Amino acid sequence: MRASDLPIGIFDSGIGGLTVVRQIRRALPHEDLVYLGDTARVPYGTKSPGTVVRFACEDTQFLLDQKVKAVVVACNTASAWALPTLDRRFEAVPIFGVIAPGARAALARTRNRRIGVIATLATVRSQAYAKALLARDDCIDLVMRDCPLLVPLVEEGWTSGPITESVLRQYLAPLLAHGIDTLVLGCTHYPLLREAIATVAGAGVALVDSAESCAEYVAEGLRQMGLLTVDRKRAGRIQPFVTDDPRWFDELAGVFLGEPADPSSQATLPIIELK
């Protein structure tokens, strides 16, 4: 089989990375996708950097064992802490994260150079968005906020309504008071809150969906490397794996994908000891 006909591998700490899968499906409808949700160890956003790096290496090795042609780190926390290690350790395939494309998209959208980022605590602490943005424009005025209640709200299905909007108003108030004109949704769960966030943020704030910008980045990168499938006429398939009981994942997967999802399979991850 040609390398270009192999599937794209995508991993996340749980179910949120399916928003990246959804956007990759839109951008590259004929590509086969293998998705790994590390549901036994979710969330990564509360783990130490060393633990996140080890988990990300094990996730990547599992995907490589499935014979993928590229790996997408569909997790802002793992992208923040693990991407350099993954690039060094797994040189055989291209590896894409979500932070660099999100930063690039934010810089293209902002008019006043005041950019906000909402994310998990681990992503905020990593300063990965700050580094990515300031490396491209050192005049950016950046304000970040961790939003620990948003992931549970999404997983409970509370993506709209007064409770959700009240929580969002509390989180977004300092960013809006700072005068941001662009807001990065720096967690893969947050695109499902996009309408509620837009309502609270107002029409003057452009929203950057890190899942959408990542999909565009992956499509562009694979095209430049000659790794896109070219002859396939059928729609691409999604093969999901999880590391815990599949039932919870399968109940929510269709919501995140925006289409019916195939049942997931149980994955056993390799054990990797980092030196």
Residue frames as qw, qx, qy, qz and C-alpha x, y, z in Angstrom:
[[0.000, 0.887, 0.462, 0.000, 0.00, 0.00, 0.00],
 [0.358, 0.564, -0.042, 0.743, 1.23, 3.48, -0.82],
 [0.281, -0.190, -0.513, 0.789, 2.03, 5.71, 2.13],
 [0.214, -0.063, -0.082, -0.971, -0.51, 8.23, 0.85],
 [0.603, -0.265, -0.563, -0.499, -3.29, 5.62, 1.17],
 [0.423, -0.182, -0.759, 0.460, -2.61, 4.94, 4.86],
 [0.281, -0.827, -0.466, -0.139, -4.92, 6.50, 7.46],
 [0.072, 0.613, -0.295, 0.730, -4.27, 9.64, 9.49],
 [0.549, -0.351, -0.686, 0.324, -3.92, 8.96, 13.22],
 [0.176, -0.637, 0.037, -0.749, -5.45, 11.35, 15.74],
 [0.542, -0.313, -0.712, 0.318, -5.32, 11.18, 19.55],
 [0.250, -0.633, 0.092, -0.727, -6.75, 13.07, 22.49],
 [0.078, -0.215, 0.795, -0.562, -7.10, 12.51, 26.20],
 [0.385, 0.291, 0.766, -0.425, -10.76, 11.64, 25.71],
 [0.431, 0.588, 0.679, 0.084, -13.64, 12.58, 23.48],
 [0.073, 0.851, 0.072, -0.516, -12.95, 16.26, 22.78],
 [0.220, -0.414, 0.625, 0.624, -10.52, 15.51, 19.96],
 [0.405, 0.442, 0.780, 0.179, -13.46, 14.33, 17.87],
 [0.219, 0.896, 0.168, -0.347, -14.05, 18.00, 17.07],
 [0.087, -0.632, 0.591, 0.493, -10.69, 17.84, 15.26],
 [0.362, 0.108, 0.894, 0.240, -11.78, 14.63, 13.54],
 [0.350, 0.735, 0.544, -0.202, -14.95, 16.41, 12.45],
 [0.157, 0.880, -0.157, -0.420, -13.01, 19.28, 10.89],
 [0.211, -0.409, 0.786, 0.413, -10.49, 16.95, 9.21],
 [0.436, 0.377, 0.815, 0.058, -13.44, 15.04, 7.72],
 [0.325, 0.865, 0.264, -0.277, -14.70, 18.30, 6.25],
 [0.030, 0.814, -0.429, -0.390, -11.32, 19.31, 4.89],
 [0.126, 0.404, -0.870, -0.252, -10.26, 15.83, 3.70],
 [0.783, -0.010, 0.193, -0.592, -13.43, 13.77, 3.14],
 [0.882, 0.280, -0.351, -0.145, -11.70, 10.84, 1.43],
 [0.216, 0.512, -0.744, 0.370, -9.06, 10.21, 4.10],
 [0.771, -0.350, -0.532, -0.008, -9.36, 7.24, 6.47],
 [0.140, -0.685, 0.387, -0.601, -8.91, 8.23, 10.11],
 [0.683, -0.229, -0.655, 0.229, -7.88, 6.29, 13.21],
 [0.246, -0.716, 0.142, -0.637, -8.87, 8.00, 16.46],
 [0.587, -0.147, -0.694, 0.390, -7.57, 7.16, 19.93],
 [0.362, -0.730, 0.032, -0.579, -9.32, 8.58, 23.00],
 [0.411, 0.166, -0.762, 0.472, -7.32, 7.89, 26.16],
 [0.522, -0.568, -0.225, -0.595, -10.50, 7.76, 28.22],
 [0.803, -0.356, -0.427, 0.216, -8.94, 5.72, 31.04],
 [0.566, -0.231, -0.204, 0.765, -6.59, 8.61, 31.88],
 [0.033, 0.639, 0.267, 0.720, -8.68, 11.67, 30.99],
 [0.389, 0.920, 0.030, 0.043, -8.21, 14.57, 31.66],
 [0.740, 0.183, -0.108, 0.638, -4.66, 15.48, 30.69],
 [0.063, 0.783, 0.034, 0.618, -5.26, 19.10, 31.68],
 [0.581, -0.761, 0.138, -0.254, -4.71, 18.36, 35.39],
 [0.953, -0.103, -0.004, 0.286, -1.63, 16.15, 34.96],
 [0.398, -0.721, 0.298, 0.483, 2.03, 17.10, 35.38],
 [0.426, 0.730, -0.383, -0.373, 4.06, 17.90, 32.23],
 [0.059, -0.415, 0.903, 0.096, 6.12, 14.72, 32.56],
 [0.484, 0.217, 0.814, -0.239, 3.02, 12.57, 32.80],
 [0.572, 0.688, 0.137, -0.424, 1.44, 14.25, 29.78],
 [0.252, 0.665, -0.633, -0.307, 4.60, 13.65, 27.73],
 [0.219, -0.176, 0.960, -0.018, 4.66, 9.95, 28.66],
 [0.550, 0.436, 0.626, -0.341, 0.97, 9.51, 27.87],
 [0.485, 0.746, -0.126, -0.438, 1.40, 11.30, 24.53],
 [0.083, 0.518, -0.819, -0.230, 4.32, 9.02, 23.58],
 [0.343, 0.070, 0.928, -0.128, 2.24, 5.93, 24.37],
 [0.545, 0.618, 0.369, -0.431, -0.71, 7.28, 22.39],
 [0.359, 0.728, -0.415, -0.412, 1.53, 8.04, 19.42],
 [0.084, -0.333, 0.930, 0.127, 3.14, 4.60, 19.49],
 [0.500, 0.309, 0.764, -0.265, -0.30, 2.96, 19.51],
 [0.543, 0.725, 0.091, -0.415, -1.30, 4.92, 16.41],
 [0.194, 0.643, -0.676, -0.302, 1.95, 4.03, 14.65],
 [0.311, -0.087, 0.945, -0.047, 1.20, 0.38, 15.40],
 [0.560, 0.547, 0.543, -0.304, -2.03, 0.92, 13.42],
 [0.532, 0.153, 0.526, 0.646, 0.09, 1.90, 10.39],
 [0.159, 0.920, 0.297, -0.202, -0.84, 5.58, 10.12],
 [0.623, 0.478, 0.120, 0.606, 0.92, 8.03, 7.80],
 [0.083, 0.494, -0.194, 0.843, 0.73, 11.01, 10.16],
 [0.382, -0.467, -0.707, 0.368, -0.24, 11.78, 13.75],
 [0.116, -0.639, -0.118, -0.751, -2.42, 14.69, 14.86],
 [0.277, -0.181, -0.692, 0.642, -2.19, 15.64, 18.53],
 [0.238, -0.586, -0.453, -0.629, -5.82, 16.74, 18.96],
 [0.590, -0.673, -0.389, 0.216, -5.24, 17.89, 22.52],
 [0.116, 0.911, -0.135, 0.371, -4.07, 21.36, 23.46],
 [0.615, -0.712, 0.333, -0.061, -2.43, 20.14, 26.69],
 [0.877, -0.055, 0.367, 0.306, -0.47, 17.40, 24.92],
 [0.552, 0.708, 0.112, 0.426, 0.45, 19.80, 22.11],
 [0.160, -0.941, 0.174, -0.243, 1.69, 22.28, 24.69],
 [0.574, -0.659, 0.485, -0.039, 3.91, 19.89, 26.63],
 [0.813, -0.108, 0.560, 0.117, 4.72, 16.91, 24.42],
 [0.694, 0.713, 0.047, -0.087, 5.15, 18.04, 20.80],
 [0.151, 0.807, -0.571, -0.025, 8.95, 18.58, 20.91],
 [0.472, -0.327, 0.814, -0.089, 9.47, 15.12, 22.44],
 [0.778, 0.376, 0.478, -0.158, 7.15, 13.49, 19.91],
 [0.526, 0.817, -0.202, -0.121, 9.00, 15.15, 17.02],
 [0.025, -0.681, 0.731, -0.029, 12.33, 13.82, 18.31],
 [0.526, -0.180, 0.810, -0.185, 11.14, 10.34, 19.23],
 [0.643, 0.411, 0.646, -0.029, 8.93, 9.57, 16.22],
 [0.031, -0.560, 0.375, 0.738, 10.78, 10.90, 13.19],
 [0.277, 0.106, 0.871, 0.392, 9.23, 8.44, 10.73],
 [0.076, 0.678, 0.679, 0.272, 5.92, 10.31, 10.41],
 [0.023, 0.419, -0.024, 0.907, 4.88, 13.98, 10.45],
 [0.287, -0.507, -0.721, 0.374, 3.26, 15.07, 13.72],
 [0.042, -0.532, -0.217, -0.818, 0.84, 17.99, 13.91],
 [0.169, -0.337, -0.674, 0.635, -0.39, 19.85, 16.99],
 [0.030, 0.788, 0.590, 0.172, -3.25, 22.26, 17.53],
 [0.311, -0.769, -0.176, 0.530, -1.47, 25.24, 19.08],
 [0.308, -0.256, 0.395, 0.827, 0.67, 26.55, 16.19],
 [0.061, 0.403, 0.665, 0.626, -2.23, 26.62, 13.71],
 [0.230, -0.803, -0.542, 0.089, -4.50, 28.23, 16.32],
 [0.345, -0.634, 0.006, 0.692, -1.93, 30.94, 16.96],
 [0.244, -0.007, 0.544, 0.802, -1.48, 31.52, 13.23],
 [0.043, -0.610, -0.693, -0.383, -5.23, 31.85, 12.72],
 [0.296, -0.802, -0.384, 0.350, -5.55, 34.27, 15.64],
 [0.321, -0.449, 0.202, 0.809, -2.86, 36.54, 14.24],
 [0.130, 0.225, 0.651, 0.713, -4.63, 36.59, 10.88],
 [0.171, -0.699, -0.664, -0.201, -7.91, 37.62, 12.52],
 [0.355, -0.677, -0.347, 0.543, -6.90, 40.23, 15.09],
 [0.294, 0.808, 0.198, 0.471, -7.10, 43.93, 14.25],
 [0.230, -0.904, 0.164, -0.320, -6.00, 45.52, 17.52],
 [0.504, 0.404, -0.692, 0.321, -3.45, 42.82, 18.51],
 [0.399, -0.312, 0.606, -0.613, -5.32, 42.05, 21.72],
 [0.650, 0.049, -0.702, -0.288, -5.90, 38.30, 21.77],
 [0.615, -0.386, 0.477, -0.495, -7.57, 36.15, 24.42],
 [0.489, 0.164, -0.849, -0.112, -7.09, 32.41, 24.98],
 [0.721, -0.336, 0.334, -0.505, -9.36, 30.15, 27.02],
 [0.626, 0.308, -0.716, -0.011, -8.00, 26.68, 27.78],
 [0.836, -0.411, -0.354, 0.086, -7.31, 24.10, 30.49],
 [0.452, -0.867, 0.192, 0.084, -5.11, 25.02, 33.43],
 [0.770, -0.227, 0.409, 0.433, -2.23, 22.91, 32.09],
 [0.543, 0.571, 0.343, 0.512, -2.35, 24.60, 28.68],
 [0.069, -0.971, -0.037, -0.225, -2.42, 28.05, 30.28],
 [0.624, -0.708, 0.277, 0.181, 0.48, 27.19, 32.60],
 [0.809, 0.089, 0.355, 0.459, 2.55, 25.89, 29.69],
 [0.008, 0.760, -0.122, -0.639, 2.53, 29.36, 28.09],
 [0.535, 0.102, 0.699, 0.464, 2.51, 27.53, 24.74],
 [0.308, 0.809, 0.465, 0.187, 0.07, 29.95, 23.12],
 [0.171, -0.942, 0.085, 0.276, 2.05, 32.91, 24.42],
 [0.478, -0.426, 0.579, 0.504, 5.25, 31.50, 22.94],
 [0.483, 0.365, 0.693, 0.392, 3.59, 30.67, 19.61],
 [0.173, 0.917, 0.354, 0.064, 1.97, 34.10, 19.28],
 [0.228, -0.917, 0.172, 0.279, 4.86, 36.23, 20.50],
 [0.603, -0.212, 0.573, 0.513, 7.34, 34.35, 18.32],
 [0.398, 0.509, 0.595, 0.477, 5.38, 35.62, 15.32],
 [0.004, 0.755, 0.163, 0.635, 4.47, 39.09, 16.64],
 [0.480, -0.150, -0.573, 0.647, 6.13, 40.39, 19.80],
 [0.137, -0.155, 0.100, -0.973, 3.66, 43.28, 20.01],
 [0.519, -0.393, -0.665, -0.366, 0.69, 41.02, 20.76],
 [0.306, -0.329, 0.483, -0.751, -1.18, 41.87, 23.96],
 [0.563, -0.088, -0.798, -0.197, -2.28, 38.45, 25.25],
 [0.455, -0.312, 0.509, -0.661, -4.62, 37.52, 28.10],
 [0.482, 0.022, -0.860, -0.165, -5.31, 33.88, 29.01],
 [0.574, -0.292, 0.370, -0.670, -7.86, 32.23, 31.26],
 [0.137, 0.019, -0.990, -0.020, -8.26, 28.62, 32.39],
 [0.600, -0.104, -0.061, -0.790, -11.90, 27.50, 32.40],
 [0.053, -0.169, 0.974, -0.144, -12.24, 24.25, 34.36],
 [0.501, 0.279, 0.624, -0.531, -16.06, 24.09, 34.28],
 [0.514, 0.479, -0.276, -0.656, -16.44, 24.16, 30.51],
 [0.275, 0.224, -0.911, -0.209, -15.40, 20.56, 29.76],
 [0.124, 0.210, 0.905, -0.349, -17.90, 19.10, 32.27],
 [0.436, 0.478, 0.228, -0.728, -20.65, 21.33, 30.87],
 [0.460, 0.414, -0.573, -0.537, -19.99, 20.03, 27.35],
 [0.218, 0.105, -0.970, -0.023, -19.89, 16.40, 28.46],
 [0.224, 0.334, 0.750, -0.526, -23.20, 16.88, 30.29],
 [0.228, 0.517, 0.702, 0.435, -24.66, 18.25, 27.06],
 [0.089, -0.869, -0.341, 0.347, -25.13, 21.74, 28.49],
 [0.514, 0.103, 0.307, 0.794, -23.78, 23.62, 25.50],
 [0.061, -0.445, -0.230, -0.863, -26.36, 26.41, 25.72],
 [0.493, -0.666, -0.547, -0.117, -28.82, 27.97, 28.13],
 [0.227, -0.910, 0.063, -0.342, -28.66, 30.32, 31.11],
 [0.796, -0.550, 0.185, 0.172, -26.36, 28.22, 33.28],
 [0.783, 0.160, 0.232, 0.554, -23.76, 27.84, 30.54],
 [0.269, 0.760, 0.117, 0.581, -23.95, 31.51, 29.57],
 [0.470, -0.869, 0.056, -0.146, -23.61, 32.55, 33.23],
 [0.829, -0.344, 0.233, 0.375, -20.42, 30.48, 33.58],
 [0.626, 0.414, 0.249, 0.612, -19.07, 31.89, 30.32],
 [0.017, -0.919, -0.078, -0.385, -19.76, 35.46, 31.44],
 [0.642, -0.742, 0.169, 0.098, -17.68, 34.87, 34.57],
 [0.800, -0.110, 0.332, 0.487, -14.79, 33.41, 32.60],
 [0.510, 0.516, 0.333, 0.603, -14.84, 35.89, 29.73],
 [0.151, -0.962, -0.226, 0.032, -15.42, 39.09, 31.71],
 [0.446, -0.712, 0.243, 0.484, -11.71, 39.88, 32.34],
 [0.520, 0.065, 0.582, 0.622, -10.78, 39.11, 28.74],
 [0.194, 0.756, 0.507, 0.367, -13.53, 41.33, 27.34],
 [0.277, -0.934, -0.097, 0.202, -12.62, 44.09, 29.81],
 [0.551, -0.421, 0.390, 0.606, -9.10, 43.90, 28.40],
 [0.373, 0.707, -0.128, -0.587, -10.48, 44.81, 24.97],
 [0.411, -0.135, 0.828, 0.357, -9.69, 41.62, 23.07],
 [0.571, 0.431, -0.156, -0.681, -10.98, 41.42, 19.51],
 [0.685, 0.264, -0.649, -0.197, -9.99, 37.76, 18.97],
 [0.650, -0.414, 0.518, -0.372, -10.57, 34.74, 21.22],
 [0.412, 0.319, -0.842, -0.140, -8.85, 31.38, 20.76],
 [0.879, -0.263, 0.064, -0.392, -10.91, 28.37, 21.84],
 [0.208, 0.622, -0.748, 0.106, -7.88, 26.53, 23.21],
 [0.413, -0.109, 0.868, -0.252, -9.52, 23.22, 24.11],
 [0.146, -0.012, -0.819, -0.554, -11.09, 20.75, 21.73],
 [0.001, -0.520, -0.824, 0.225, -14.32, 20.65, 23.76],
 [0.009, 0.509, 0.225, -0.831, -14.91, 24.36, 23.35],
 [0.117, 0.023, -0.571, -0.812, -16.08, 24.41, 19.70],
 [0.220, -0.464, -0.844, -0.155, -19.32, 22.79, 20.91],
 [0.189, -0.694, -0.456, 0.523, -19.85, 25.94, 22.98],
 [0.335, 0.102, 0.302, 0.887, -19.18, 28.23, 20.05],
 [0.129, -0.649, -0.491, -0.566, -22.68, 29.68, 19.78],
 [0.523, -0.773, -0.336, 0.126, -22.89, 30.37, 23.52],
 [0.565, -0.344, 0.042, 0.748, -19.40, 31.90, 23.53],
 [0.215, 0.331, 0.394, 0.830, -20.28, 34.09, 20.56],
 [0.288, -0.777, -0.473, -0.299, -23.41, 35.29, 22.37],
 [0.574, -0.726, -0.173, 0.337, -21.45, 36.26, 25.48],
 [0.555, -0.209, 0.206, 0.779, -18.38, 37.66, 23.68],
 [0.260, 0.789, 0.160, -0.533, -20.39, 39.74, 21.21],
 [0.745, 0.630, 0.200, 0.091, -20.10, 40.39, 17.50],
 [0.155, 0.933, -0.320, 0.045, -16.89, 42.41, 17.89],
 [0.437, -0.551, 0.711, 0.016, -14.85, 39.39, 18.98],
 [0.697, 0.386, -0.530, -0.291, -13.65, 36.90, 16.35],
 [0.820, -0.344, 0.427, -0.166, -13.58, 33.29, 17.53],
 [0.366, 0.553, -0.733, -0.154, -10.70, 31.02, 16.51],
 [0.954, -0.131, 0.122, -0.241, -11.62, 27.34, 16.59],
 [0.223, -0.630, 0.729, 0.147, -8.36, 25.46, 17.23],
 [0.684, 0.124, 0.719, 0.014, -9.92, 22.29, 15.76],
 [0.602, 0.760, 0.235, -0.068, -10.80, 24.03, 12.50],
 [0.155, 0.896, -0.404, -0.097, -7.43, 25.73, 12.13],
 [0.490, -0.409, 0.765, 0.085, -5.65, 22.45, 12.94],
 [0.742, 0.361, 0.565, 0.007, -7.56, 20.64, 10.19],
 [0.468, 0.882, -0.039, -0.049, -6.56, 23.29, 7.66],
 [0.154, -0.786, 0.596, 0.057, -2.95, 23.02, 8.83],
 [0.650, -0.134, 0.746, 0.049, -2.95, 19.22, 8.51],
 [0.709, 0.601, 0.369, -0.013, -4.47, 19.34, 5.02],
 [0.281, 0.924, -0.255, -0.042, -1.90, 21.91, 3.90],
 [0.329, -0.645, 0.688, 0.047, 1.01, 19.96, 5.40],
 [0.709, 0.046, 0.702, 0.050, 0.04, 16.57, 3.97],
 [0.632, 0.752, 0.182, -0.042, -0.59, 18.12, 0.56],
 [0.122, 0.890, -0.436, -0.052, 2.90, 19.64, 0.54],
 [0.391, -0.461, 0.796, 0.008, 4.41, 16.26, 1.54],
 [0.494, 0.225, -0.685, -0.485, 2.49, 14.36, -1.12],
 [0.003, -0.017, 0.950, -0.311, 0.71, 12.29, 1.53],
 [0.572, 0.215, 0.278, -0.742, -2.92, 12.91, 0.58],
 [0.515, 0.204, 0.825, 0.111, -4.83, 10.02, -0.95],
 [0.143, 0.371, -0.336, -0.854, -5.57, 10.84, -4.58],
 [0.279, 0.007, -0.804, -0.526, -7.52, 7.98, -6.19],
 [0.000, 0.288, 0.896, -0.338, -10.06, 7.13, -3.50],
 [0.231, -0.358, -0.448, -0.786, -13.67, 7.85, -4.47],
 [0.540, -0.562, -0.625, -0.049, -15.43, 6.61, -1.34],
 [0.324, -0.845, 0.122, -0.408, -15.83, 8.58, 1.85],
 [0.278, 0.435, -0.747, 0.420, -13.11, 8.05, 4.39],
 [0.730, -0.423, -0.532, -0.073, -13.71, 5.75, 7.34],
 [0.206, -0.684, 0.438, -0.546, -13.29, 6.58, 11.02],
 [0.774, -0.120, -0.610, 0.117, -11.92, 3.81, 13.24],
 [0.295, -0.754, 0.259, -0.527, -12.24, 4.84, 16.91],
 [0.685, -0.062, -0.650, 0.325, -10.32, 3.31, 19.84],
 [0.387, -0.770, 0.148, -0.485, -10.64, 4.04, 23.56],
 [0.336, 0.337, -0.788, 0.390, -8.68, 2.92, 26.61],
 [0.272, 0.006, 0.711, -0.648, -11.68, 2.53, 28.94],
 [0.388, 0.425, 0.798, -0.180, -15.27, 1.29, 28.72],
 [0.156, 0.134, 0.534, 0.820, -16.45, 2.24, 25.21],
 [0.015, -0.664, -0.745, -0.068, -20.09, 2.80, 26.17],
 [0.135, -0.797, -0.222, 0.545, -19.71, 6.35, 27.53],
 [0.180, -0.377, 0.467, 0.779, -17.58, 7.35, 24.55],
 [0.105, 0.259, 0.822, 0.495, -20.01, 5.83, 22.05],
 [0.012, -0.751, -0.630, 0.197, -22.96, 7.67, 23.62],
 [0.078, -0.841, -0.049, 0.534, -21.29, 11.07, 23.09],
 [0.470, -0.167, 0.547, 0.673, -19.26, 10.50, 19.93],
 [0.283, 0.590, 0.634, 0.412, -22.05, 11.39, 17.53],
 [0.116, -0.945, -0.246, 0.178, -22.55, 14.75, 19.27],
 [0.370, -0.677, 0.325, 0.548, -18.90, 15.68, 18.83],
 [0.399, -0.011, 0.700, 0.592, -18.67, 14.37, 15.26],
 [0.394, 0.397, -0.013, -0.829, -22.00, 15.77, 14.09],
 [0.686, 0.225, -0.529, -0.447, -22.80, 12.42, 12.46],
 [0.947, -0.266, 0.059, -0.171, -23.38, 8.81, 13.58],
 [0.007, 0.703, -0.710, 0.041, -20.18, 7.17, 14.76],
 [0.780, 0.091, -0.616, -0.058, -19.04, 3.57, 14.44],
 [0.794, -0.606, -0.034, -0.035, -18.68, 1.72, 17.77],
 [0.067, 0.811, -0.563, 0.147, -15.25, 2.13, 19.33],
 [0.893, 0.035, -0.430, 0.128, -12.82, -0.68, 20.08],
 [0.654, -0.742, 0.106, 0.107, -10.82, -1.23, 23.26],
 [0.541, 0.697, -0.372, 0.288, -7.16, -0.22, 22.96],
 [0.815, -0.498, -0.016, 0.295, -4.24, -1.51, 25.00],
 [0.221, 0.942, -0.240, 0.079, -1.49, 1.07, 25.01],
 [0.779, 0.222, -0.387, 0.440, 2.23, 0.22, 25.00],
 [0.556, -0.798, -0.074, 0.223, 4.17, 1.09, 28.14],
 [0.569, 0.613, -0.129, 0.533, 6.94, 3.59, 27.49],
 [0.605, -0.657, -0.137, 0.429, 9.53, 4.60, 30.07],
 [0.351, 0.883, -0.048, 0.308, 11.03, 7.99, 29.33],
 [0.736, -0.122, -0.240, 0.621, 14.62, 8.59, 30.31]]
